[in-house]
C-alpha cells in the first residue's frame, strides 16, 4: 500500500511538473489572464497572470487515475465529480478569459450543470457500485442512515463544498495548500479503512504539489474555476466514497467559513443598505486588508486545516 501511494504521488507530481511550463506558456500566449478587483491594490501587480491553471493538476490526476482505474474501479466516482466539476469550471473560465464574456456561465446554467454532475455521481455509486448512502457520525462510532432523505443532503453537501473551494481560491497557494492537507487526510483515512480510493487521494496530492511549485507566492499561474471547482468535486467525492460527508465541515472548515463570510457580508449589506461586517469577503481578503501578508494568511489557514484534520482522525474512532 505504501508503495502504491508513493508511486501515485510521484507519478502525478512528475506529470504536473512537466505540464506546468507548457500550460503557462500556452495560456500566456492566448492571453488567458487574471483580472483583479480594484479594491485590492496589492493585487494589481497580479493582473495579467495566466489563469485556468487547474488543468495542470487535473491532467496529472486524470492520467494517474485512468491508469489505475482498470484494477481499482472505486476511483471512477471520484473521477466523475473531480473532472465533471473541473469541466464546468473550464467552460466558465473559457467564456470569461478566452472569449472575453465577462459573466462566463450564468448562475442558473452553472447550477444546472452542477446538479447534472452530482446526479451522475449519485447514480453511479448507487446503481453501478450499489453503495449505500449511510454516513459515519464523527466522534461517536455510530452510523446514520436516513434513507431517501440522504439524496437532497448529498446534493447540498456536494454543491456547498464545491462553492466553498471556489471562494477559497483568492490568494497565491491558498486553495492549493489547504486542499493538499485535506487530500492527505482522506488518503490516510481510506488507507486505514482499506478502501482503494486512497489512490485517488495520492494522485491529487502529487498533482497539487506540482501545481504549488507554480502557484506559490508570487504565483506564475492561477487555477481559475477550472481548478477550484475540481477541488471541491474531489473533496466531496472522497468524503462520500468513505461515507464521511459529516466530516467535511471539520476538515473543510476553511472552505465553509469562506462561504459563510460571503453570505454574511451580502446579507448584512442588503439589510443595512450598505454596511459591512468584514472589510471584504471572502474572509481571507478581510485579513489581507487588515495588514496580513498573503503568505501569513496561507500559513495560518493551512495550520488550522492541519489541526482540524488531526482532530478528525479522533472522530474516526
C-alpha angles and dihedrals in degrees: 000000000000089000092052093048092048092045093051092048094049094044093051091043092053093047092048093046091053094044094049102078092040093053094043092051093047095048092046090052090049089049091236090165136170119244115208129212112259093228090065100072092173089059097056090091087063093062108117096030109136117256133191087070091141086091087076097066093030089058092049093045094047096047093050094044093048089052091051100037095080090068096027109044093173087079091069098078091050088050091050093056096038098046093034094057090039088057091052090051091046091053091049092049092045092055092047105040104023102034091028096228100154097211098045110191114007113243094251092048091052091047093051091050091049091051090050093052092046090049091052089052094048092046091052097049094044103036103030104028094026092219120164123238096230117133136217113238111223119243094004108075086226130121128221122216113180096167119215091358086074091074098068089040090055092050090051093047095047096048092041092052092047093052090045092058089045092058091045091061101087108100132054108279097351102118090035096053096043092048094048087061093045090048090051090053094052091043091054092044091051091049091050091050092045095242118151092222089086083087091062089051092050092049091052092048090054093046093048093047089055091047091049089062087067098029102050118104118323089031121214090193139013125221096228122194087308089071104029095052091045090053091052090051091049095051092047093046093051092047095049095046088055092044088243108124089128088063093061095084088055103045092028095047091128091054090049096048091049090057093043092051091055093047091048093047095049094042094048091045091055096043095047095037098239109351121124136211096201130037085241136342141265090058097243087069089052090061092041092056087046090064104269115137120235091247091052092051092048091048095048094045090048092050090050090051092048093051092047091049090052089050090049090059087064087054090061091071 
